[in-house]
Amino acid sequence: MPKAPDIDHPDLQFAIDTAVQAGQILRNRPDALKISTKSSSTDVVTHMDEQSESFIVQRITGIHPDDGIVGEEGTSIGSSSGRTWVIDPLDGTVNYLYGIPYWAVSIGLRDLATNSGLLGVVYAPDLDALYVAVSGEGSWKWHEGAWHRLEVSQCADLGQALMGTGFGYSVARRAKQSRALIHVLPAVRDIRRLGSCAVDLCLVASGELDGFYEEGVNPWDHAAGALIVREAGGRVSGLFSDAESESMLLATTGHIYQDLLRILEATEMEAR
């Protein structure tokens, strides 16, 4: 189990241990093919999603019984401490089912008073990558036995930017997302759709992607990843001065932020 980097948060090691252990449960895949659907026939949940969430919830309630929990697979526990854990027990379920390595466990801790992230951990077992961030202390990646400080790319020209994006599961949302794609794709170097918002955000933080945008994300998709981007020097927001939300999540290096924001806001106005 990796020891947390030398940054100041009392619960960071707990979050790392929890994410890594959940990832190891998922990697065993004993029930990976037991699936059902959620919002549509393409939005799947496996027994392993539920098993991972159950494990994470048991860990949190056992150590931090006063904290709240919000989980993708339905966990909703109120907070009496002013803190809430926001968890995605398996982000990238379709990738997981198909044996594609871009899937992860995502655990974020938020301060309810300020509505801000306190810490974030994303563990991608099949990539052998563990990403962490603590508010005010930076972002880090554990890879090949060592911690590496993260920093977003220095790309200053949107036309040279490699972007990430994602697509929702409903037909209507996909149609709207395709309209945004028509405007963004000609303006950038290229676009990747890897299938895990949590991993995409970590790739922005590490400079492997220059930016990421997606409409329709949920809090558990980005509670950890958004903090990891911010602590690596990136910018994260929604549109029209809003915070990131289901309406839009935009995460980039600051150099290309305004240019991409203008395209996405113009696309949204056109759709209205």
N, C-alpha and C positions, 0 to 999 in steps of 0.2 A: 504494500500500500504506500503510495507516495506521501512523503511528509510535506505539509503545506509550506509554500515559500515563506520567507521571513517578512511577512506583512501582518499588520495588526488587525485581527478580528478573532474573537474567542470561538466563534462557531465555524470558522473556515475548515479546520481539519475534520470536524463532524460532517460538514457538507461534502467534502471530498470523499471521505470514507463511505458515506451513504451512496453517492453517485457511482463510485467504482464498484461497490458490492452489488448494486442494482444492475449495472452493466454486465457484471459477471453472471448474474442470474439469467439475463437476456441472452447472453452469448451461448449458454447451454442449449437453448431452443427446444426444450422437451415438448412444448405444446404450441409451437409457432404456427402450425397449420390449422389450429382451431380458431376460426375467424367468424366475425359477424360484421354487419354494416351499421353505420351511424346515420349521418345526414343524407347519404345517397349510396347508390350501389358501388361507387368507387371509393367511398370513405370507410375504410375498414378498421376494425379493432381486433386484436388477437388476445387470446387468453394470457399471453405474455405481457401485453400492455397492462392488463389488470393485475397480474401477479407482481409486476415491478412497482406499480403504484401502491399496492397493499404493503409491500415491504418498506417503501419510503415513508408511508404514513405511519406505520408502526414504529419506525425509528424515531420520527419527529415527535410523535405523541409520547413516546417513552422518555425522551430526554427533555423536550420542551413542551410540556402539556398545556401551557398557557398561550402558545402561539397559534395563530390561525393557519389553515392549509387550504389551498385551492389546487385541485388536480384535474387534468384533462379528462380522466375517466370517471369523474363525478364526485370526487371528494370535495366537501365544502364544510369546513370547521371554522367557527368564529374565533376571533382573537380577543383575549383579555389583556395581552401584553403590549399591544400596539404594533406587533410584528406579524407578518403573514408569509408563509412559504408558498411559492407558486411553482408547481412541479409539472413537468411533462415526462412521464415515465418511459416513453419511447417516441421520440420525435423522428419521423421518417419511417412509419410503419410499413408502407409499401416497399421501400428499399429493403427493409429488414426481411420481408417475406420473400423477396426475389434474390436475396444474398448480395445486394449492393451495399458497399460499406458505409454509405453516408446516412447513418442513423445515430442517435445519441440519447443519453439521459440528461435532462436539463433541470436544474434546481436553482431557483432564485429566492432570495429573502428580501422582503420589502418593508419599509417603514411606513405605516399607515398615516401617520401625522403629516409627513412631507410628501407622501406618494412617490417615494424614490427608492431605488435599489440600494441595498446594503452590501450584499455579496451575490455572486453568481458562479455557478459551476456547471460546465458542460463536459460530459465524458462520452467520447466516441470510441468504443472498444475496438471495432474493426479497423479503425484508422490509427490505433495506438496513440490517441491524442486526448489530453485532459487540459481544459482551459478553465482558468479561474480569474476572478476579479473581486476586489474589495473597494468600496467607495473611497476615493481619495488616495488609494495605495497602488493603482496601476493594474494592468492585466498581465497574465502569465500563461505560458503553455508548458506542460510537462510532456516531453517527447524524448524517447531513447535515453531515459535515465537522468534527465536534467531539466531544470526550469529555465525557460527563455522569456525575457521580457518582450511583450508585444507592442507593436507600433503600426498604425495604419499606413497605407502606402502614401507616397508623395506625388501620386498622379495629379497633375494640375490641368489636364486637358481632357474634357469629357469625351472627345473623339478618340482618345487613346485608352479609355477606361474599359476594363473587363467587369461587367456587371453580373450580379446574381439576381434571380427572381424566383417566384413560386406561383403555383396556380391552385385555386380552390377546387372543391369537389362538385359544386352545383353547376348546372349548365349555364344559368344566368350569370353567375360570378365569372365563370371562365370566358364567357362572351365579352364581358366588360374588361377583363384582364387582357384579352387579345387586342382590344382597341388601344390600350395603353402601350402594349408591346409594339404596335405599328409605329407609334411616335418615338419610342425610346430606342429601338433597334438601329434605325439609321443614324442616330446621334452618338453611338458608342462604338468601341472596337468590336465587342461581341457580348453575348449574353449566355450565361450558364443557368440551367435549372437542375439543381442537384437533389432536391426533394426533402431537405431538412432545413427549416428556417434557423434552428439553433446552430447547426453546423455552418450554414452560410454566414451568419453573423460573426462567428468565430474566424472565418476565413477573411472577412473584412478587417477584423481586429488585427490579424496577423499579416495583412498586406497582400494576401494571395488573391483576393478580390478587391477591386477598388470601390465597390459599392453594392448595395442590395436594396431592392424595393419589393413590396408585396402588399396588395389589398387583401383583407380578410383574415389577417392573423389574429390569434387569440392571446391573452396575457401569458399563458404558459409557453407559447412558442418563443417569446422574446424576453421574458422576465430576467433570465440570466444573460442571454446573448447581447441585449441592448446595453447592459452595464459593462460587459466585456469590451464592446466597441467604444463606448464613451471613455473608459479608463485607458484605452489604447490611443486616445487622441482623436477619435472620430466624432461625427455628429449624427444624432438620431432624433427623428421627429416624425410627425404626421404632416399633413398639408395645411396651408393657411394659418400658420402659427400654432396649430394644435400639437399636442403630444402624440406620440405613436399610439395607434389604436387599431381597431378592426377596420376603420376607414382607410388607413394607409400606414405602413411602416417604411421609413426611408432611413438608411444607414450608409454613410459614405465617409471618405476622407473629406476634410473641410474644404479642400481646394476645388472640388467639383460639385459640392453640395448645392449651391445656388443654381447652377446650370441645370442639374437634374430636377431640382425642385420646380423650376419654372416649367419644364416640360410636363411634369406630372400634374401640376396645378392647371395648366392650360388644357390638358386632356380631360381633367375632371370637369372643368367649366364647360367644355364642349359637350360632354355627356349629359350635362344638366339641361 
